[in-house]
Amino acid sequence: MTSSPVSRVVYNGKRNSSPRSPTNSSEIFTPAHEENVRFIYEAWQSVERDLRSQLSGGERGLVEEYVEKVPNPGLKTFKPIDLSDLKRRNTQDTKKS
């Protein structure tokens, strides 16, 4: 069985900062955690915006697809998981206990 190459979206952009606070006030986050989450969120929003504009305009921009030339055999059985679903299930399990 031949495995297809793994593809990833790579973003080569700048980091910007605009404050966002957590929506769930019962959770306590350190300032470093908040900064990391804010950076990842804003960077991903920028990637999605750039990708949408590239797809609609057919232009080449900051977002490009990375495809491994030789896929890692250790990842052959890797199955992505939905982190939101996992968190939701863990939260429900905690409430049942």
C-alpha positions in Angstrom: 0.0 0.0 0.0 1.4 3.4 -1.0 1.1 6.2 1.4 0.4 9.7 0.2 2.8 12.6 1.2 1.9 14.5 4.3 1.0 18.1 3.6 1.0 21.1 5.9 0.3 24.8 5.6 3.3 26.9 6.4 3.0 30.6 7.3 5.9 32.9 6.9 4.4 36.1 8.5 5.0 38.5 11.3 3.8 38.3 14.8 1.4 41.0 15.9 -0.3 41.4 19.3 -3.8 42.5 20.3 -5.2 41.6 23.6 -7.9 38.9 24.0 -9.1 37.5 27.3 -10.3 34.0 27.9 -14.0 33.5 27.5 -14.3 31.0 30.4 -13.6 33.1 33.5 -13.4 30.0 35.8 -10.1 29.0 34.2 -6.9 30.8 35.4 -4.2 31.4 32.8 -0.7 32.8 33.3 0.2 35.9 31.2 2.7 33.7 29.3 0.0 31.2 28.5 -2.4 33.9 27.3 0.4 35.4 25.1 1.1 32.0 23.5 -2.6 31.3 22.9 -3.1 34.8 21.5 -0.1 34.5 19.2 -1.2 31.1 17.8 -4.8 32.3 17.4 -3.9 35.5 15.6 -1.3 33.7 13.4 -3.8 31.1 12.4 -6.4 33.7 11.6 -3.9 35.5 9.4 -3.0 32.2 7.7 -6.7 31.5 7.0 -7.2 35.1 5.7 -4.1 34.9 3.4 -5.1 31.4 2.2 -8.7 32.6 1.3 -7.4 35.6 -0.5 -4.9 33.5 -2.4 -7.5 30.9 -3.4 -10.0 33.6 -4.5 -7.4 35.6 -6.4 -5.1 32.8 -7.7 -2.0 34.8 -6.5 1.0 33.4 -4.6 1.4 35.0 -1.2 2.8 34.2 2.2 1.0 30.8 2.6 2.3 27.8 0.8 1.7 24.1 1.2 4.6 22.0 2.6 4.7 18.4 1.3 7.3 16.0 2.7 9.3 14.3 0.0 9.7 11.2 2.1 6.9 10.6 4.5 7.8 9.5 8.0 7.0 5.8 8.4 6.3 6.3 12.1 3.3 8.5 11.2 1.8 5.9 8.9 -0.9 5.0 11.4 -1.4 8.6 12.7 -5.0 9.7 13.0 -5.7 13.3 13.8 -8.0 14.0 16.7 -10.5 16.8 17.3 -9.1 18.6 20.3 -12.3 20.4 21.0 -14.2 17.1 21.1 -11.5 15.6 23.4 -11.7 18.5 25.8 -15.5 18.3 25.8 -15.4 14.6 26.6 -12.8 15.1 29.4 -14.9 17.9 30.9 -18.0 15.7 30.8 -16.1 12.8 32.4 -14.9 15.1 35.2 -18.4 16.3 35.9 -19.6 12.7 36.2 -16.9 11.9 38.8 
